[in-house]
């Protein structure tokens, strides 16, 4: 009978995929137990690697491609590379320009804003507190009216826009008296 060589099986597991903010991601992969793996980042020459592999960074803002393939004991490469591409994006969108009535007797005034550019139209807003890391309201429109009456006095609405990578802009804000 004939003897058939088994081919190293490559499985690349970027699950969860690298976060767009992660400039030194870790990738996991498997190959046939008798195979050695070679890896390459962004088309660089291949080198022997093992899983899990922390990709040395920091990686630049760009699309990056990681490739891995198995090599059998006779140094034969089989099959196609298993590849994974992702984008490192650290640039936030521009800050929204927020406006509203300067003074009003309306206890539920409406603020409006325009995008600063580069965002995805998803905003987080917060009244009277510039820390938007917690306690915000997410909106997809470009207006905000409080759901309950505000106390008398000055109130500031802070607005940030996100982008597809999850970066948030600096805050735009506007005070209504």
Wavefront OBJ file of the C-alpha trace (Angstrom):
o trace
v 0.000 0.000 0.000
v 0.931 3.618 -0.361
v 1.802 5.874 2.576
v 0.188 9.309 2.641
v 1.819 12.090 4.623
v -0.595 14.026 6.755
v -0.544 17.734 6.216
v -0.059 20.046 9.175
v -3.399 21.636 9.944
v -3.264 25.320 10.770
v -5.905 26.867 12.945
v -5.502 30.519 13.821
v -7.561 31.689 16.744
v -7.629 35.450 17.155
v -10.746 35.008 19.236
v -11.411 37.503 20.564
v -9.814 39.410 17.700
v -7.201 41.985 18.595
v -8.771 45.153 19.933
v -8.112 48.178 17.704
v -6.440 49.866 20.686
v -4.149 46.911 21.383
v -0.736 47.584 19.912
v 0.823 44.305 21.192
v -1.855 41.609 20.653
v -1.547 37.924 21.530
v -2.625 35.342 18.939
v -3.129 31.602 19.397
v -2.805 28.923 16.741
v -2.494 25.160 16.406
v -0.831 22.839 13.938
v -0.412 19.092 13.582
v 1.483 17.769 16.624
v 4.435 16.801 14.465
v 4.699 20.192 12.787
v 6.729 23.242 13.628
v 5.119 26.625 13.040
v 6.469 29.651 11.248
v 4.895 33.065 11.650
v 5.055 36.364 9.833
v 3.679 39.824 10.562
v 2.928 42.218 7.714
v 4.853 40.197 5.111
v 8.123 40.049 7.058
v 10.269 36.915 6.598
v 8.871 33.884 8.449
v 10.428 32.713 11.687
v 9.773 29.742 13.967
v 7.089 30.529 16.524
v 4.893 28.874 19.125
v 1.424 29.523 20.453
v 0.306 31.696 22.125
v 2.438 34.402 20.557
v 2.520 37.964 21.847
v 3.231 40.210 18.912
v 5.933 42.664 19.908
v 4.748 46.202 19.677
v 3.797 48.813 19.755
v 2.218 48.357 16.346
v 1.557 51.471 14.294
v -1.877 52.694 13.288
v -2.480 50.632 10.150
v -3.917 47.365 8.864
v -1.748 44.473 10.090
v -1.737 40.864 8.841
v -0.489 37.909 10.864
v 0.229 34.638 9.016
v 1.191 31.191 10.304
v 1.900 27.879 8.575
v 3.084 24.448 9.637
v 6.283 22.732 8.517
v 6.678 18.946 8.709
v 9.809 17.151 9.937
v 11.248 17.227 6.383
v 10.900 21.055 6.270
v 8.035 20.867 3.783
v 5.383 23.579 4.006
v 1.886 22.320 3.390
v -1.272 24.178 2.629
v -1.938 27.870 2.677
v -1.010 30.199 5.480
v -3.686 30.800 8.073
v -4.002 34.586 8.153
v -5.753 37.207 10.190
v -5.885 40.937 9.518
v -6.921 43.735 11.836
v -6.653 47.494 12.053
v -4.939 49.371 14.867
v -6.834 52.654 15.265
v -5.915 55.022 18.066
v -7.140 58.277 16.506
v -10.336 59.668 18.020
v -12.939 61.563 16.015
v -13.139 65.344 16.251
v -15.029 66.877 19.169
v -18.693 67.720 18.492
v -19.771 71.367 18.426
v -22.607 71.701 20.952
v -25.181 74.502 21.078
v -28.505 75.415 22.622
v -30.389 78.402 23.973
v -28.115 80.616 26.072
v -30.875 81.341 28.558
v -34.257 79.691 28.955
v -37.060 79.251 31.448
v -37.729 75.794 30.011
v -36.786 73.182 32.652
v -36.281 70.626 29.858
v -34.185 72.509 27.274
v -32.826 70.886 24.127
v -29.145 70.861 23.245
v -28.030 70.166 19.668
v -24.643 69.376 18.138
v -22.810 68.614 14.941
v -20.169 65.965 14.529
v -16.536 66.994 14.643
v -15.830 64.486 11.852
v -14.376 60.989 11.802
v -17.007 59.413 14.029
v -19.754 56.858 13.541
v -22.729 58.932 14.714
v -22.950 57.275 18.127
v -22.635 59.778 20.965
v -22.450 59.645 24.737
v -23.783 62.596 26.698
v -23.749 63.657 30.316
v -25.132 66.640 32.188
v -23.044 68.729 34.579
v -20.094 66.305 34.815
v -17.129 66.313 32.412
v -16.189 62.689 33.302
v -17.838 60.692 30.534
v -16.185 57.381 31.451
v -19.291 56.352 33.470
v -22.916 57.343 33.864
v -23.506 58.548 30.322
v -26.522 58.283 28.049
v -25.891 56.881 24.562
v -27.702 58.560 21.679
v -27.583 58.203 17.907
v -29.213 61.538 17.101
v -27.753 65.006 17.437
v -30.105 66.402 20.097
v -30.596 65.831 23.794
v -33.520 66.863 25.985
v -33.443 65.766 29.628
v -36.223 63.339 30.542
v -36.906 65.141 33.830
v -37.020 68.837 34.702
v -33.661 70.402 35.553
v -33.195 72.496 38.670
v -32.955 76.263 38.215
v -29.506 77.524 37.328
v -26.778 76.755 34.834
v -26.396 73.296 33.281
v -23.668 72.032 30.954
v -24.110 69.175 28.508
v -20.944 67.272 27.573
v -20.983 65.278 24.318
v -18.461 62.817 22.864
v -18.653 60.854 19.600
v -17.242 57.365 19.100
v -15.757 55.776 16.003
v -15.839 52.197 14.703
v -12.736 51.331 16.747
v -14.318 52.517 19.994
v -12.243 55.697 20.302
v -14.099 58.650 21.816
v -13.611 62.271 20.839
v -12.759 65.008 23.274
v -15.878 66.534 24.756
v -17.850 69.288 23.176
v -19.956 71.175 25.682
v -22.453 74.006 26.008
v -23.890 75.749 29.060
v -27.560 76.728 29.307
v -28.665 79.125 32.049
l 1 2 3 4 5 6 7 8 9 10 11 12 13 14 15 16 17 18 19 20 21 22 23 24 25 26 27 28 29 30 31 32 33 34 35 36 37 38 39 40 41 42 43 44 45 46 47 48 49 50 51 52 53 54 55 56 57 58 59 60 61 62 63 64 65 66 67 68 69 70 71 72 73 74 75 76 77 78 79 80 81 82 83 84 85 86 87 88 89 90 91 92 93 94 95 96 97 98 99 100 101 102 103 104 105 106 107 108 109 110 111 112 113 114 115 116 117 118 119 120 121 122 123 124 125 126 127 128 129 130 131 132 133 134 135 136 137 138 139 140 141 142 143 144 145 146 147 148 149 150 151 152 153 154 155 156 157 158 159 160 161 162 163 164 165 166 167 168 169 170 171 172 173 174 175 176 177
